């Protein structure tokens, strides 16, 4: 068989008709739509692997970071920081003389502890001057 010329090929192509598509390839027009509730139970969202891996890594990092216990610390420069009152300090008696009254720690009773815990003498600050203290682990 001899090869066809360009003119013959063009004529042949103009006369050619494509065969009809089989019925199995046709999409039904009136396809019922899924309800929102059904889609929430069985629906799928396709996510590329790098995006899914990044989200998984972010969730794991957040879980590790949020479960870490950081002890509270007060830096010396935090003047407005709220802290627990220091426990009274009892100094030992000097052997030769009686201690001056300024060196004796006050006696704390249960009533005093209850008043301290209830914040009965609490006064709000007149002027708030916040300071940002950064703690580096």
MOJO-V195350 format. One record per helix or strand of 3 or more residues. SS is the DSSP state (helix for helix, strand for strand). FROM is the first residue (numbers start at 1). LEN is the number of residues. Records with the same first field share a line. If there is no record, write none. Layout:
SS->FROM-LEN ; FROM-LEN
//
This chain:
helix->6-10 ; 23-3 ; 36-7 ; 49-19 ; 101-3 ; 110-9
//
